[in-house]
Structure formats: C-alpha cells, structure tokens
Amino acid sequence: MLQFRAVDCDSGAPLPTYVPGYISKTDIYQDGTKPGWNWFTYSASYQQYAVPGIAPDGAAATCVQLAQEGGLSFAVVQGTAEGLQPFTGVTAVEVWLKSDAQITDITLTSTPQGQLPNMKVFIYNFETKNYCNRDLRTGNYTPTATAPGDWFQLTMPFADFSCDYDGALPTQVDRIDFQNPTDLPALICLAGLRLLR
C-alpha cells in the first residue's frame, strides 16, 4: 500500500506529525481563504466566493448580498486548540470593503454605491457561541486607505471587540462575521481580510 507522509530529506526518517495542523495567522481572505479558514454565508440571496481581479491589488474578492441579519463568516473549526488560536496576539483586524450595489437610493439598500458599507462585525467561539463583549460597526471607523472602484480599507483595533471574559478570551475565539444590521439588503465585496500582530 502506498503511503504519503512527511520525511526528513536527508535521512528519510518520518517527521512527527504536527497536531492539530496549520492555519494562516495573518491572512484570512486574500484572493480566497487561506489555510485553515472556512468561508460561508447565511441569509444571503447571492454569494460569490471569489470574483477575479476586482480587489484593490488585482486579486479576487468575495461578494455577497445579505438580508437582514445575514452575514459573511470566516472561521477556523475547533480553532481554540493549542497551536491554532488565530486571535491570540492580534492587535487589529484589517479589511478592504466596498458596496456592490449599483444604486445610491438609501430606501432600497443599506449599502449605497460609492459609500463605505456600515456592517456589524463581531468575533466569537464558533463551537460554544461565546461572543466577545462588543460588536463593531464599520461605519464608525475612518478608512485608513481608499482605492479605485470605491474600496475602503479599515483597521479595527482588536481591543475594541472586548474579548475579555472566560469563554471569549483571545485564545478562545475562532470566528469573525460581517453582518447586515439593517432590514434593507446589503451588497458588499470584501478583500484583504488580515489579522495584524
């Protein structure tokens, strides 16, 4: 039977398997999700995992249309295991966002074309559903950069989420969501989601 395993290049001896595995602890979404991260939506009438070439750097971006309380999620399954813990040591969350709406009428969309989408952002433990103490609103932050195509870059300090009680400490959270907080549809594209340390 043929087996694949990691071995030392010189001796051919098997290398110890690292458990639980590897995840990206910096990039979550950059031209697609990075190792260990899952992408999914809820209450979305439209979703595209990777729209080629539309991100500020020419990479792919993910675009969704969300109903009220619909969201775009990124999670590491059982990410609180030792060696994973993606939010340990994080100082800020950086993301590029843009409206994907083709209209500016605020009675028809919560994300008018050309404006920074005002999304609710929260962090929590995917398995236990313990949430950090504060949800953030992207509209409360001043963009740190802009790019052609109406892209806005935000840097949200991790301390603002108040992940400060047992059950939702930085070592115990493994999911971040961008949610539509209004009763109107939210059409957004997201690129360059990173954890800064």
Phi and psi restraints in degrees (value plus and minus 20) as a CYANA .aco file:
   2 LEU   PHI    -101.7   -61.7
   2 LEU   PSI     112.0   152.0
   3 GLN   PHI    -145.9  -105.9
   3 GLN   PSI     122.5   162.5
   4 PHE   PHI    -129.7   -89.7
   4 PHE   PSI     111.6   151.6
   5 ARG   PHI    -178.7  -138.7
   5 ARG   PSI     138.5   178.5
   6 ALA   PHI     -96.7   -56.7
   6 ALA   PSI     112.9   152.9
   7 VAL   PHI    -153.5  -113.5
   7 VAL   PSI     138.2   178.2
   8 ASP   PHI     -88.5   -48.5
   8 ASP   PSI     111.7   151.7
   9 CYS   PHI     -84.4   -44.4
   9 CYS   PSI     -52.8   -12.8
  10 ASP   PHI    -104.6   -64.6
  10 ASP   PSI     -68.5   -28.5
  11 SER   PHI    -113.4   -73.4
  11 SER   PSI     -42.8    -2.8
  12 GLY   PHI      59.8    99.8
  12 GLY   PSI     -16.9    23.1
  13 ALA   PHI     -90.8   -50.8
  13 ALA   PSI     121.1   161.1
  14 PRO   PHI     -80.9   -40.9
  14 PRO   PSI     120.9   160.9
  15 LEU   PHI    -111.3   -71.3
  15 LEU   PSI     128.5   168.5
  16 PRO   PHI     -83.8   -43.8
  16 PRO   PSI     118.3   158.3
  17 THR   PHI     -98.0   -58.0
  17 THR   PSI     107.5   147.5
  18 TYR   PHI    -100.3   -60.3
  18 TYR   PSI     101.6   141.6
  19 VAL   PHI    -133.3   -93.3
  19 VAL   PSI     111.1   151.1
  20 PRO   PHI    -113.7   -73.7
  20 PRO   PSI     -29.7    10.3
  21 GLY   PHI     120.3   160.3
  21 GLY   PSI    -181.0  -141.0
  22 TYR   PHI    -143.4  -103.4
  22 TYR   PSI     118.5   158.5
  23 ILE   PHI    -153.9  -113.9
  23 ILE   PSI     135.1   175.1
  24 SER   PHI     -95.7   -55.7
  24 SER   PSI     106.9   146.9
  25 LYS   PHI    -122.7   -82.7
  25 LYS   PSI     -13.7    26.3
  26 THR   PHI    -139.0   -99.0
  26 THR   PSI     -88.5   -48.5
  27 ASP   PHI    -104.3   -64.3
  27 ASP   PSI     108.5   148.5
  28 ILE   PHI    -117.2   -77.2
  28 ILE   PSI     -71.2   -31.2
  29 TYR   PHI    -153.3  -113.3
  29 TYR   PSI      96.5   136.5
  30 GLN   PHI    -170.5  -130.5
  30 GLN   PSI      78.7   118.7
  31 ASP   PHI      45.5    85.5
  31 ASP   PSI      11.4    51.4
  32 GLY   PHI     101.2   141.2
  32 GLY   PSI     147.6   187.6
  33 THR   PHI     -91.0   -51.0
  33 THR   PSI     130.7   170.7
  34 LYS   PHI    -116.7   -76.7
  34 LYS   PSI     147.6   187.6
  35 PRO   PHI     -69.5   -29.5
  35 PRO   PSI     110.2   150.2
  36 GLY   PHI      71.0   111.0
  36 GLY   PSI     -34.8     5.2
  37 TRP   PHI    -116.9   -76.9
  37 TRP   PSI     117.8   157.8
  38 ASN   PHI    -124.8   -84.8
  38 ASN   PSI     124.7   164.7
  39 TRP   PHI    -136.9   -96.9
  39 TRP   PSI     111.1   151.1
  40 PHE   PHI    -179.6  -139.6
  40 PHE   PSI     141.2   181.2
  41 THR   PHI    -141.0  -101.0
  41 THR   PSI     143.5   183.5
  42 TYR   PHI    -163.5  -123.5
  42 TYR   PSI     125.4   165.4
  43 SER   PHI      31.0    71.0
  43 SER   PSI      27.8    67.8
  44 ALA   PHI    -135.6   -95.6
  44 ALA   PSI     110.0   150.0
  45 SER   PHI    -110.7   -70.7
  45 SER   PSI     -31.4     8.6
  46 TYR   PHI    -172.6  -132.6
  46 TYR   PSI     114.8   154.8
  47 GLN   PHI    -171.6  -131.6
  47 GLN   PSI     119.4   159.4
  48 GLN   PHI    -150.8  -110.8
  48 GLN   PSI     102.1   142.1
  49 TYR   PHI     -84.5   -44.5
  49 TYR   PSI     -62.8   -22.8
  50 ALA   PHI    -169.0  -129.0
  50 ALA   PSI      86.0   126.0
  51 VAL   PHI    -113.3   -73.3
  51 VAL   PSI      92.5   132.5
  52 PRO   PHI     -82.7   -42.7
  52 PRO   PSI     118.3   158.3
  53 GLY   PHI      54.3    94.3
  53 GLY   PSI     -12.9    27.1
  54 ILE   PHI    -120.3   -80.3
  54 ILE   PSI     -31.2     8.8
  55 ALA   PHI     -88.3   -48.3
  55 ALA   PSI     138.8   178.8
  56 PRO   PHI     -74.1   -34.1
  56 PRO   PSI     -51.6   -11.6
  57 ASP   PHI    -113.0   -73.0
  57 ASP   PSI     -11.7    28.3
  58 GLY   PHI      67.4   107.4
  58 GLY   PSI     -20.3    19.7
  59 ALA   PHI    -102.3   -62.3
  59 ALA   PSI    -196.5  -156.5
  60 ALA   PHI    -100.2   -60.2
  60 ALA   PSI     135.2   175.2
  61 ALA   PHI    -149.5  -109.5
  61 ALA   PSI     137.3   177.3
  62 THR   PHI    -118.5   -78.5
  62 THR   PSI     116.4   156.4
  63 CYS   PHI    -148.2  -108.2
  63 CYS   PSI     116.8   156.8
  64 VAL   PHI    -162.2  -122.2
  64 VAL   PSI     135.5   175.5
  65 GLN   PHI    -137.9   -97.9
  65 GLN   PSI     100.6   140.6
  66 LEU   PHI    -134.0   -94.0
  66 LEU   PSI     114.9   154.9
  67 ALA   PHI     -97.5   -57.5
  67 ALA   PSI     159.7   199.7
  68 GLN   PHI     -75.5   -35.5
  68 GLN   PSI     111.4   151.4
  69 GLU   PHI      41.2    81.2
  69 GLU   PSI      -5.5    34.5
  70 GLY   PHI     -97.2   -57.2
  70 GLY   PSI     134.5   174.5
  71 GLY   PHI    -167.7  -127.7
  71 GLY   PSI     145.8   185.8
  72 LEU   PHI    -137.3   -97.3
  72 LEU   PSI     102.8   142.8
  73 SER   PHI    -141.4  -101.4
  73 SER   PSI     128.5   168.5
  74 PHE   PHI    -153.3  -113.3
  74 PHE   PSI     104.2   144.2
  75 ALA   PHI    -163.2  -123.2
  75 ALA   PSI     131.8   171.8
  76 VAL   PHI    -127.3   -87.3
  76 VAL   PSI      95.7   135.7
  77 VAL   PHI     -85.9   -45.9
  77 VAL   PSI     109.1   149.1
  78 GLN   PHI      31.9    71.9
  78 GLN   PSI      21.8    61.8
  79 GLY   PHI     -93.1   -53.1
  79 GLY   PSI     -22.5    17.5
  80 THR   PHI    -107.3   -67.3
  80 THR   PSI     -21.3    18.7
  81 ALA   PHI     -83.0   -43.0
  81 ALA   PSI     126.9   166.9
  82 GLU   PHI     -76.8   -36.8
  82 GLU   PSI     114.1   154.1
  83 GLY   PHI      77.2   117.2
  83 GLY   PSI     -38.7     1.3
  84 LEU   PHI    -120.7   -80.7
  84 LEU   PSI    -112.7   -72.7
  85 GLN   PHI      21.4    61.4
  85 GLN   PSI      49.3    89.3
  86 PRO   PHI     -82.9   -42.9
  86 PRO   PSI     -43.6    -3.6
  87 PHE   PHI    -116.2   -76.2
  87 PHE   PSI     -21.1    18.9
  88 THR   PHI     -85.8   -45.8
  88 THR   PSI     106.4   146.4
  89 GLY   PHI      60.5   100.5
  89 GLY   PSI     -15.6    24.4
  90 VAL   PHI     -94.1   -54.1
  90 VAL   PSI     116.2   156.2
  91 THR   PHI    -123.5   -83.5
  91 THR   PSI     -45.0    -5.0
  92 ALA   PHI    -181.9  -141.9
  92 ALA   PSI     138.8   178.8
  93 VAL   PHI    -130.5   -90.5
  93 VAL   PSI     105.7   145.7
  94 GLU   PHI    -134.1   -94.1
  94 GLU   PSI     118.0   158.0
  95 VAL   PHI    -173.2  -133.2
  95 VAL   PSI     129.2   169.2
  96 TRP   PHI    -123.3   -83.3
  96 TRP   PSI     109.3   149.3
  97 LEU   PHI    -150.7  -110.7
  97 LEU   PSI     131.3   171.3
  98 LYS   PHI    -171.4  -131.4
  98 LYS   PSI     135.7   175.7
  99 SER   PHI     -94.9   -54.9
  99 SER   PSI     120.1   160.1
 100 ASP   PHI    -125.4   -85.4
 100 ASP   PSI     -12.7    27.3
 101 ALA   PHI     -93.6   -53.6
 101 ALA   PSI     126.8   166.8
 102 GLN   PHI    -120.7   -80.7
 102 GLN   PSI      -9.2    30.8
 103 ILE   PHI    -149.6  -109.6
 103 ILE   PSI     140.9   180.9
 104 THR   PHI    -132.9   -92.9
 104 THR   PSI     -18.4    21.6
 105 ASP   PHI     -94.6   -54.6
 105 ASP   PSI      92.6   132.6
 106 ILE   PHI     -94.6   -54.6
 106 ILE   PSI     -23.3    16.7
 107 THR   PHI    -108.5   -68.5
 107 THR   PSI     -27.8    12.2
 108 LEU   PHI    -134.1   -94.1
 108 LEU   PSI     -40.8    -0.8
 109 THR   PHI    -167.8  -127.8
 109 THR   PSI     127.5   167.5
 110 SER   PHI    -106.1   -66.1
 110 SER   PSI     -24.0    16.0
 111 THR   PHI    -148.2  -108.2
 111 THR   PSI      51.5    91.5
 112 PRO   PHI     -79.4   -39.4
 112 PRO   PSI     125.0   165.0
 113 GLN   PHI     -72.9   -32.9
 113 GLN   PSI     115.9   155.9
 114 GLY   PHI      64.9   104.9
 114 GLY   PSI     -24.4    15.6
 115 GLN   PHI    -132.0   -92.0
 115 GLN   PSI     134.5   174.5
 116 LEU   PHI     -84.7   -44.7
 116 LEU   PSI     102.5   142.5
 117 PRO   PHI     -83.1   -43.1
 117 PRO   PSI     112.7   152.7
 118 ASN   PHI    -116.0   -76.0
 118 ASN   PSI      66.1   106.1
 119 MET   PHI    -119.8   -79.8
 119 MET   PSI     131.6   171.6
 120 LYS   PHI    -105.2   -65.2
 120 LYS   PSI     111.4   151.4
 121 VAL   PHI    -142.6  -102.6
 121 VAL   PSI     109.3   149.3
 122 PHE   PHI    -163.9  -123.9
 122 PHE   PSI     137.3   177.3
 123 ILE   PHI    -145.7  -105.7
 123 ILE   PSI     119.6   159.6
 124 TYR   PHI    -181.8  -141.8
 124 TYR   PSI    -199.8  -159.8
 125 ASN   PHI    -110.1   -70.1
 125 ASN   PSI      98.7   138.7
 126 PHE   PHI     -80.2   -40.2
 126 PHE   PSI     -58.2   -18.2
 127 GLU   PHI    -103.6   -63.6
 127 GLU   PSI     -63.0   -23.0
 128 THR   PHI    -113.6   -73.6
 128 THR   PSI     -33.1     6.9
 129 LYS   PHI      43.6    83.6
 129 LYS   PSI      10.2    50.2
 130 ASN   PHI    -106.9   -66.9
 130 ASN   PSI     100.8   140.8
 131 TYR   PHI    -118.2   -78.2
 131 TYR   PSI     127.3   167.3
 132 CYS   PHI     -82.0   -42.0
 132 CYS   PSI     138.7   178.7
 133 ASN   PHI     -90.6   -50.6
 133 ASN   PSI     -39.2     0.8
 134 ARG   PHI    -149.0  -109.0
 134 ARG   PSI     115.9   155.9
 135 ASP   PHI    -111.7   -71.7
 135 ASP   PSI     125.7   165.7
 136 LEU   PHI    -129.9   -89.9
 136 LEU   PSI     138.5   178.5
 137 ARG   PHI    -137.8   -97.8
 137 ARG   PSI     104.8   144.8
 138 THR   PHI     -79.5   -39.5
 138 THR   PSI     -50.4   -10.4
 139 GLY   PHI     -87.4   -47.4
 139 GLY   PSI     -32.5     7.5
 140 ASN   PHI    -108.2   -68.2
 140 ASN   PSI     -20.6    19.4
 141 TYR   PHI    -132.7   -92.7
 141 TYR   PSI     121.6   161.6
 142 THR   PHI    -102.6   -62.6
 142 THR   PSI     108.3   148.3
 143 PRO   PHI     -76.6   -36.6
 143 PRO   PSI     119.9   159.9
 144 THR   PHI    -107.7   -67.7
 144 THR   PSI     -35.6     4.4
 145 ALA   PHI    -182.7  -142.7
 145 ALA   PSI     141.0   181.0
 146 THR   PHI    -152.1  -112.1
 146 THR   PSI     142.3   182.3
 147 ALA   PHI    -166.2  -126.2
 147 ALA   PSI     136.6   176.6
 148 PRO   PHI     -73.3   -33.3
 148 PRO   PSI     126.0   166.0
 149 GLY   PHI      74.2   114.2
 149 GLY   PSI      -6.0    34.0
 150 ASP   PHI      45.2    85.2
 150 ASP   PSI      17.2    57.2
 151 TRP   PHI    -107.7   -67.7
 151 TRP   PSI     122.2   162.2
 152 PHE   PHI    -147.0  -107.0
 152 PHE   PSI     109.9   149.9
 153 GLN   PHI    -119.8   -79.8
 153 GLN   PSI     113.2   153.2
 154 LEU   PHI    -141.4  -101.4
 154 LEU   PSI     125.3   165.3
 155 THR   PHI    -144.1  -104.1
 155 THR   PSI      90.5   130.5
 156 MET   PHI    -125.4   -85.4
 156 MET   PSI      96.7   136.7
 157 PRO   PHI     -77.4   -37.4
 157 PRO   PSI     114.1   154.1
 158 PHE   PHI     -81.4   -41.4
 158 PHE   PSI     -54.4   -14.4
 159 ALA   PHI     -78.8   -38.8
 159 ALA   PSI     -46.7    -6.7
 160 ASP   PHI     -83.6   -43.6
 160 ASP   PSI     -43.9    -3.9
 161 PHE   PHI     -96.7   -56.7
 161 PHE   PSI     -36.9     3.1
 162 SER   PHI      33.1    73.1
 162 SER   PSI      39.0    79.0
 163 CYS   PHI    -106.9   -66.9
 163 CYS   PSI      57.4    97.4
 164 ASP   PHI    -153.5  -113.5
 164 ASP   PSI       4.5    44.5
 165 TYR   PHI    -154.3  -114.3
 165 TYR   PSI     136.2   176.2
 166 ASP   PHI     -80.7   -40.7
 166 ASP   PSI     103.2   143.2
 167 GLY   PHI      93.9   133.9
 167 GLY   PSI     -44.7    -4.7
 168 ALA   PHI    -160.5  -120.5
 168 ALA   PSI      22.2    62.2
 169 LEU   PHI    -100.6   -60.6
 169 LEU   PSI     143.5   183.5
 170 PRO   PHI     -73.6   -33.6
 170 PRO   PSI     -51.1   -11.1
 171 THR   PHI     -97.5   -57.5
 171 THR   PSI     -29.5    10.5
 172 GLN   PHI    -134.5   -94.5
 172 GLN   PSI     -16.0    24.0
 173 VAL   PHI    -133.3   -93.3
 173 VAL   PSI     126.9   166.9
 174 ASP   PHI    -168.9  -128.9
 174 ASP   PSI      -0.9    39.1
 175 ARG   PHI    -167.2  -127.2
 175 ARG   PSI     122.9   162.9
 176 ILE   PHI    -150.0  -110.0
 176 ILE   PSI     115.2   155.2
 177 ASP   PHI    -142.7  -102.7
 177 ASP   PSI     126.2   166.2
 178 PHE   PHI    -135.7   -95.7
 178 PHE   PSI      94.3   134.3
 179 GLN   PHI    -141.8  -101.8
 179 GLN   PSI     127.3   167.3
 180 ASN   PHI     -99.8   -59.8
 180 ASN   PSI      94.8   134.8
 181 PRO   PHI    -109.8   -69.8
 181 PRO   PSI     -16.0    24.0
 182 THR   PHI    -135.4   -95.4
 182 THR   PSI     153.7   193.7
 183 ASP   PHI    -111.3   -71.3
 183 ASP   PSI     -18.4    21.6
 184 LEU   PHI    -118.3   -78.3
 184 LEU   PSI     134.3   174.3
 185 PRO   PHI     -81.9   -41.9
 185 PRO   PSI     122.4   162.4
 186 ALA   PHI    -133.7   -93.7
 186 ALA   PSI     102.2   142.2
 187 LEU   PHI    -132.7   -92.7
 187 LEU   PSI      94.2   134.2
 188 ILE   PHI    -155.3  -115.3
 188 ILE   PSI     137.9   177.9
 189 CYS   PHI    -143.6  -103.6
 189 CYS   PSI     124.5   164.5
 190 LEU   PHI    -150.5  -110.5
 190 LEU   PSI     119.6   159.6
 191 ALA   PHI    -166.9  -126.9
 191 ALA   PSI     141.1   181.1
 192 GLY   PHI      34.7    74.7
 192 GLY   PSI      27.5    67.5
 193 LEU   PHI    -101.8   -61.8
 193 LEU   PSI      97.3   137.3
 194 ARG   PHI    -154.1  -114.1
 194 ARG   PSI     132.8   172.8
 195 LEU   PHI    -124.7   -84.7
 195 LEU   PSI     101.5   141.5
 196 LEU   PHI    -115.4   -75.4
 196 LEU   PSI     121.6   161.6
